[in-house]
Amino acid sequence: MLTPVLFTLLAAPPSLPWHTDYTAALAEAEEQRRPLLLFFRYNCESSHAPINPIAAGGPIEHQDGLSPCERMQQDVWENDSIVRAAERYLPVVVDTGDMTLQSRYQVVRMPTTLLADPWGNEIFRTTGYLERDKMARILEAVPRDFAPLATAGQTLKANPTDFGALASAARFYESAGLPQVSDRLYAAALAAPGGTDVAARRQAVISRGLILMARLNRAEEAASLFERELAAAPDGPGSDALLLGLVNARLTQGKRKEAEAAVKQMESRFAASPYTARAKENLAGTRK
């Protein structure tokens, strides 16, 4: 016959080993090169349930009328598949209004789930209740080896607006197959105050434009990005590459006349450029 204590242990739902001290967890994550799983749940519709609620005789009943935070706890964080998927993370629950974390992560709505690299830099965030299958896909998508990100990650921990580190992080996530994350980081780099090196900036513009056009199906946004950069410095380095990007974006949109106009610019300004030859080939390839 099972004792009450043993019955409680056997009946308890699976759970994550939640930390409540963000600073200590961040230090541990950096030392072990483990990503962070941050679950913000304070003032969540006046919910005061503990993070791993277990009634005296076993797990609590899942009831209607729960707050989104409680639903996340019961439907997601207590699910076997999620617990297994999150084993490589350091999970931290934030159930008080920590102004330091508020300032760093700008969390407004509850619950917010935020995945961060080992240096605390944001990778993904979701707001509100999220089904467990979607959460599982997000958890699995985060890279497993952060060694190539170490220098940029440490820099961004100290200065989140460092242009070079943001661009480096964007390249890391692009190579990891996460174009949405890469796009967000390239956008942050281009908005950073340190992005004054025209050549480096334009390389970031081209990289972001290619992601928008080829990976995210946002060719119009890519075209606008190329046009703005060209207008800012028409004779700057890499203008021929930007014009090629503009040609490709317009062709992707089916806007042949605009693509032809960009090719004419290239022929008049960069006749000997290999980018001009490529643009002409691409334009010719779209003729019916």
Buried (B, 14 or more C-beta within 10 A) or exposed (E): EEEEEEEBEEEBBEBBEBBEEBEEBBEBBBEEBBBBBBBBBBEBEEBEBEBBBBEEEBBBEEEEEBBBBBBBBBBBBBBEBBBEBBEBBBBBBBBEEBEEBBEBBEBEEBBBBBBBBBBBBBBBBBBEBBEBEEBBEBBEBBBEEBEBBBEBBBBBBEEBBBBBBBBBBBBBBBEBEBBEBBBBBBBBBBEBEBBEEBEBBBBBBBBBBBBBBBBBEBBBBBBBBBBEBBEEBEEBBBBBBBBBBBBBBBBBBEBEEBBEEBBEBBEEBBEEBEBBBBBBEBBEEEEE
